[in-house]
Amino acid sequence: MKQSKVQRLEAAGWKVSGTKEFLGLAEEEAAMIEMKLQLAGALRTERTKRRLTQSQLSGILGSSQSRVAKMELGDPSVSVDLLVRSLFKLGATRLEIAKHVGARSRRRAA
């Protein structure tokens, strides 16, 4: 969020913080959530890079389109293990997955 917007919100009496502070998460919990969201984004990136639809990817994974949609959104019902295995099934290497996980997040709390 732009600093000017933060200043306007705070001047209007709002408290601006991140997800970690809002939910009262420990550092490890916040890191785990961030990693899961990075993996979910990586799955979408790899799928679109290969010009696959969610339905086509679901066929490759032996799953459903709605499950792939949940995976790409980082739904709580989706495990980190499932995301990593799906990336491997798409042909991603360990190094590529590590780069996705290590990339800076573009998501910001509002």
N, C-alpha and C positions, 0 to 999 in steps of 0.2 A: 504494500500500500504506500502511496506517495506520502512523504513527510508532511506536505501541506494539508492533506486530507486528515492525517492523524491529528495535527494541530487544531484543525477546525472542529473535529469531533470532541477532542479533549476540552476545548474552549466552550463547547455546548454542554459539557457535563458528562460526557461518555467516557468510559474507561476502555482503552484500547490495549489488548493483549493478544497473545497467541493461543493456539489450541492447548498447549501444554499447561499454561497458567489457568486457562478457563476450566479445564477438566481436572486440574490438580494432579497431573501425571508426573511420575518419576522420570528422570532423564532417560533411563533404559526403556521405559514404556513409550516415550515420545520417539526415541530412536527406532524402535521396532515398528511403530506405525508409519514413520517416514520411509523406512526401508520397504515396507509392504506397498505403500503408494508408489514408490519408485519402480518396484517390480511390476505393478499393475500397469503403469505408464509404459514400461519397457515392452510388455506384452502387446499393447496397442501399437506402439511404434514398430515393433518387428512384424506384426500382422499387416499393417498398412505398407510397410516397406516391401513386403512380398506380394502386395496387391491382392490380399485375401479378404473376403467378407467374414463377418463373425460366423455366419452359417458354414462357410467353407472351413474355417478354423475348427469349428465344433466337430466337423466330420473327421478332421485329422486327429483331434484329441479324443474322439469317441465320447463326446459330450453333447450338450444342447446349446443352441444359440443364446438362450437366456443365461445359461451358466457362464458362457464366454463374456457376455455383457457384464455380469456381476464380477467376473475376474478382472476385467479392464477398469472397473470402478473401485476396486479394492474393497469390495463388500466384506463385512465381518465374517460371513460364512465361508469365505475363501481363505485357505491356508497359504502361508508363504511357500510351503513345500509344493503345493499344487502350481503356484505361479512359476516357480523355478523349473519344475518338471515340464511344464508347458513350453517354457522358453527353450529348453533343451530339445524338446520334440520339434520345435520350429527350426532347429538347426543353430541356435545361438550358442556361442562358445562361453566358457567360464569367464574369459577376459571381457567379452561383450557384456555379459550380465553384470560383472563387477563394475564396468564403466557406467552402466545405467544406475546401479545402486550408489556409486560414488558421485554421480552428477548432482549439482546443486538443484534443489527443488525450485520449481517455478510457481508452486502454489503458495499463496500467502493467506493468512487469516484476515478476514474482513472486520 
